[in-house]
Amino acid sequence: MEGNKRNKRSFEEPSDKNHINLKIKSQDGTFMYYKVKPTSIMKRIFMSYSERKQILNYKTVRFLYNGNRVSPRSTVNQLGLEDGDEIDAMLDQEGGGFAH
């Protein structure tokens, strides 16, 4: 029965070195924590954050890393994010001009 042998994958514990822990800080000072792969697209993280915060559209939130806006098309690797890095989430504000 040599021909019926299957190549079995070993069921090892997944290693944490393939994941990066990120935290997103909202304007009210609360944090949400994410464990992501370096190849994760930021849009998925933004959508998850918005869903958990009960925000209808992730595009109404501005995500900043080191003061720079984060593109939803970027990956974790492209941004150079490392384990424990923090992303700021700010609600977009339209207007705010001076009324006479």
C-alpha positions in Angstrom: 0.0 0.0 0.0 2.9 2.3 -0.7 0.8 4.2 -3.4 -1.9 5.2 -0.9 0.4 7.1 1.5 -0.4 10.8 1.8 2.0 13.5 2.6 0.9 14.5 6.0 1.5 18.1 7.2 2.9 18.3 10.6 0.5 20.1 13.0 3.0 22.4 14.7 2.0 25.3 16.8 1.9 28.4 14.6 4.9 30.6 15.3 4.3 34.2 16.4 7.3 35.4 14.4 5.0 35.4 11.3 2.7 37.8 13.0 2.9 41.4 14.1 1.0 42.9 17.0 -0.5 46.3 16.2 -2.6 48.6 18.2 -5.0 51.3 16.9 -5.6 54.2 19.3 -9.0 56.0 18.8 -9.6 59.7 19.7 -11.1 58.8 23.0 -7.8 57.1 24.1 -9.0 53.5 23.8 -7.0 50.8 22.1 -7.9 47.9 19.8 -5.3 45.2 19.3 -4.7 43.3 16.1 -2.4 40.3 15.3 -1.6 40.6 11.6 0.6 39.0 9.0 3.3 41.2 7.4 1.5 40.8 4.1 -1.9 42.0 5.4 -3.5 44.8 3.5 -4.4 47.7 5.7 -7.9 48.0 4.3 -8.9 44.8 6.0 -7.6 46.1 9.3 -9.4 49.4 8.8 -12.7 47.7 8.0 -12.4 45.5 11.1 -11.7 48.5 13.3 -14.7 50.4 11.8 -17.0 47.4 12.3 -15.9 46.9 15.9 -16.4 50.7 16.6 -19.8 50.6 14.8 -18.7 53.1 12.2 -20.5 52.5 8.9 -17.7 53.3 6.5 -14.0 53.0 7.3 -13.3 55.9 4.9 -14.8 58.3 7.5 -11.8 57.5 9.7 -8.3 58.8 9.1 -5.6 56.4 10.1 -2.2 57.9 10.9 1.2 56.3 11.5 3.9 58.7 12.8 1.7 61.6 11.7 1.4 60.4 8.1 -1.8 59.2 6.6 -1.9 55.4 6.0 -3.1 54.2 2.6 -5.7 51.4 2.7 -3.8 49.7 -0.2 -0.6 49.5 1.7 0.6 46.3 3.4 2.1 46.1 6.9 5.5 45.4 5.3 5.3 48.4 2.9 4.7 50.7 5.9 7.6 49.2 7.8 5.3 48.5 10.8 6.9 46.5 13.6 5.6 44.5 16.5 3.9 46.8 19.0 3.5 49.8 16.7 0.6 52.2 17.2 -1.7 53.6 14.5 -3.9 56.6 15.4 -7.5 56.7 14.2 -9.2 60.1 13.9 -12.7 60.7 12.7 -12.7 62.8 9.6 -14.1 66.3 10.1 -15.7 68.3 7.3 -15.8 72.0 7.4 -15.0 73.7 10.7 -14.8 77.0 9.0 -15.7 80.4 10.4 -19.3 81.4 10.3 -20.2 85.1 10.1 
